[in-house]
Amino acid sequence: MRHYLIPSHKHVLRDFLNASAKRRGRHKKAAWCVMLAVMLYAALGLQQSHAVVPYRSPEDYGPSLEARNHLSACRRAAMETMAAVTNGVAGGKIESESFVQRGDAEYFRFVMRSGSKEILIICDGHAGIVRRQIDIWGEL
């Protein structure tokens, strides 16, 4: 008597391996199709549209002409502010200087040092006057 309803383990293994091979073949074929499509895309010169970058002149970077004209006034105001903070003690110097633009507003930032006192001074680039002074290490 033969049992056709229950396959032997050899038949099950053979069927499983054949199905796996077919799946692998389909995956390989799909990978080749994708690779071929990419190569055709590149070979035919079809490129994605590139974003348009607006031209920016050198004047668009950094301070505007008006702010550059007020830079010396800002430096002078920063030195006067430092002298007022240190009670007229001379010797305060600019440790660093940077430019910041927020919308239409332009500011110069100065880190001033006199002895152990270090102060961040923010000067308006359009007016040439000090807007903020922050004692960096004060009252720790």
Summary of the structure (lengths in Angstrom):
residues: 140
radius of gyration: 36.3
end to end distance: 95.7
largest distance: 115.4
contacts: 311
relative contact order: 0.11
helix: 42%
strand: 24%
